[in-house]
Amino acid sequence: QVQLVESGGGLVQAGGSLRLSCAASGRTLRGYTLGWFRQAPGKEREFVSAIRWNRWTGTVETFYADSVKGRFTISGENAKNTVYLQMNSAKPEDTADYYCAAGVFPSTAVENPAPYDYWGQGTQVTVSS
């Protein structure tokens, strides 16, 4: 069992920055894919970014939605079992509830929320124009 707790949400002006954190407990993150998804009011949940640690080689892969590529950066600290989402150059369309998710699955379809087994409660991000 993995418990995920997001933090760092809040209000930021357009063009500003915010860093979200996702603290995981219960299991080491090695071998897991940790993803960030977001859901705006009246819209479906959408993929934002993901990071995956190869449990055998220790290599890290990162993935981004086109809408955030170049603006957001995902990173993680295995020692702290924590994943971060650095949001730069925020836009009003980034306003949403942001959710952290974790799962172990072999495919590279990290954008699909279905394979993720564990989800946090979410943290709200509001970007004002």
Backbone torsions as a table, in degrees:
resi	resn	phi	psi	omega
1	GLN	NA	137.3	178.7
2	VAL	-122.6	130.5	174.2
3	GLN	-106.9	135.1	-178.1
4	LEU	-122.0	132.8	179.0
5	VAL	-129.9	118.6	178.1
6	GLU	-90.4	152.9	174.3
7	SER	-155.1	168.3	175.1
8	GLY	102.1	-4.5	178.5
9	GLY	-69.1	168.7	179.1
10	GLY	161.9	-161.0	-178.8
11	LEU	-103.3	132.5	178.2
12	VAL	-140.8	148.0	177.5
13	GLN	-79.3	154.4	176.8
14	ALA	-56.1	134.4	-176.8
15	GLY	92.4	-11.2	-177.6
16	GLY	-86.7	-174.1	-175.9
17	SER	-128.5	155.4	178.5
18	LEU	-152.8	145.3	176.4
19	ARG	-120.8	120.4	175.6
20	LEU	-94.1	146.3	177.4
21	SER	-123.0	147.7	174.9
22	CYS	-132.1	109.8	-179.9
23	ALA	-97.3	127.1	-178.5
24	ALA	-108.8	140.1	175.7
25	SER	-133.2	155.4	177.9
26	GLY	106.4	-33.3	-179.9
27	ARG	-150.0	154.8	170.6
28	THR	-71.1	152.4	-177.1
29	LEU	-82.6	-8.8	179.5
30	ARG	-61.1	130.4	-179.8
31	GLY	92.2	-12.5	-179.4
32	TYR	-93.8	154.6	164.9
33	THR	-102.5	124.8	176.3
34	LEU	-107.5	125.0	-177.6
35	GLY	-121.8	153.8	170.9
36	TRP	-113.3	129.4	174.5
37	PHE	-123.6	161.9	176.2
38	ARG	-140.4	154.4	178.9
39	GLN	-140.6	118.3	176.9
40	ALA	-91.5	157.2	-179.7
41	PRO	-55.7	128.9	178.1
42	GLY	77.8	4.8	-178.9
43	LYS	-121.0	163.2	177.8
44	GLU	-79.0	158.8	177.1
45	ARG	-66.9	135.4	-178.2
46	GLU	-129.6	151.5	179.6
47	PHE	-71.4	141.5	176.8
48	VAL	-116.0	-55.4	-175.9
49	SER	-163.8	161.7	177.3
50	ALA	-152.1	157.2	177.2
51	ILE	-138.4	141.1	-177.8
52	ARG	-135.1	131.6	174.8
53	TRP	-102.3	128.1	174.8
54	ASN	-77.7	118.3	-173.6
55	ARG	-68.9	-18.0	-177.4
56	TRP	-96.1	-39.0	-175.8
57	THR	-103.3	-17.7	-178.1
58	GLY	80.1	0.1	179.6
59	THR	-72.2	156.3	-176.7
60	VAL	-121.7	135.4	173.4
61	GLU	-115.9	143.4	175.7
62	THR	-125.9	150.4	-176.4
63	PHE	-137.9	145.4	-178.5
64	TYR	-140.0	145.0	168.9
65	ALA	-71.4	149.4	-179.3
66	ASP	-57.6	-33.7	-175.3
67	SER	-67.8	-18.0	-178.0
68	VAL	-119.2	-4.9	-177.5
69	LYS	-60.0	131.9	-178.6
70	GLY	89.0	-13.3	179.5
71	ARG	-114.1	-37.0	-178.9
72	PHE	-105.6	148.4	176.0
73	THR	-133.7	128.5	177.1
74	ILE	-101.8	141.2	178.9
75	SER	-152.3	170.5	-179.1
76	GLY	-153.5	156.6	175.3
77	GLU	-122.5	106.4	-179.1
78	ASN	-60.6	-38.4	-177.5
79	ALA	-62.1	-31.5	-179.5
80	LYS	-100.2	-1.7	-176.9
81	ASN	52.6	43.5	-175.2
82	THR	-130.8	140.7	176.4
83	VAL	-118.9	141.8	-178.1
84	TYR	-119.1	150.6	170.5
85	LEU	-127.0	105.3	178.1
86	GLN	-86.2	119.3	-178.3
87	MET	-106.6	113.2	176.5
88	ASN	-114.6	161.0	179.5
89	SER	49.7	48.7	-175.7
90	ALA	-60.9	145.9	179.2
91	LYS	-121.8	153.5	177.7
92	PRO	-54.4	-31.9	179.3
93	GLU	-72.2	-5.0	173.7
94	ASP	-82.8	-7.2	180.0
95	THR	-62.0	123.9	-177.5
96	ALA	-179.3	171.2	166.2
97	ASP	-86.8	129.9	-177.9
98	TYR	-105.7	131.2	-176.6
99	TYR	-120.5	139.7	173.4
100	CYS	-98.2	142.6	-179.3
101	ALA	-141.2	152.4	-179.0
102	ALA	-137.2	144.3	177.7
103	GLY	-165.0	163.9	175.5
104	VAL	-119.6	111.5	-179.8
105	PHE	-152.9	145.0	-171.0
106	PRO	-78.7	-22.1	-172.8
107	SER	-77.8	167.4	177.5
108	THR	-94.4	9.5	-177.8
109	ALA	-79.7	62.2	-175.7
110	VAL	-70.8	-15.1	-178.0
111	GLU	-78.1	-14.6	-179.5
112	ASN	-86.3	122.6	-178.4
113	PRO	-71.5	-16.8	-173.3
114	ALA	-58.8	-41.8	-176.5
115	PRO	-74.1	-10.0	-178.9
116	TYR	-78.4	125.1	-175.7
117	ASP	-88.6	-27.2	-172.8
118	TYR	-124.4	139.8	-178.2
119	TRP	-134.7	144.5	172.4
120	GLY	-84.5	-179.5	-177.8
121	GLN	-84.5	-15.0	177.3
122	GLY	98.2	154.6	174.6
123	THR	-137.1	138.6	-172.8
124	GLN	-88.7	134.6	175.7
125	VAL	-122.5	126.9	177.4
126	THR	-123.3	125.1	178.5
127	VAL	-111.9	116.8	-178.3
128	SER	-91.2	145.9	-178.5
129	SER	-89.8	NA	NA
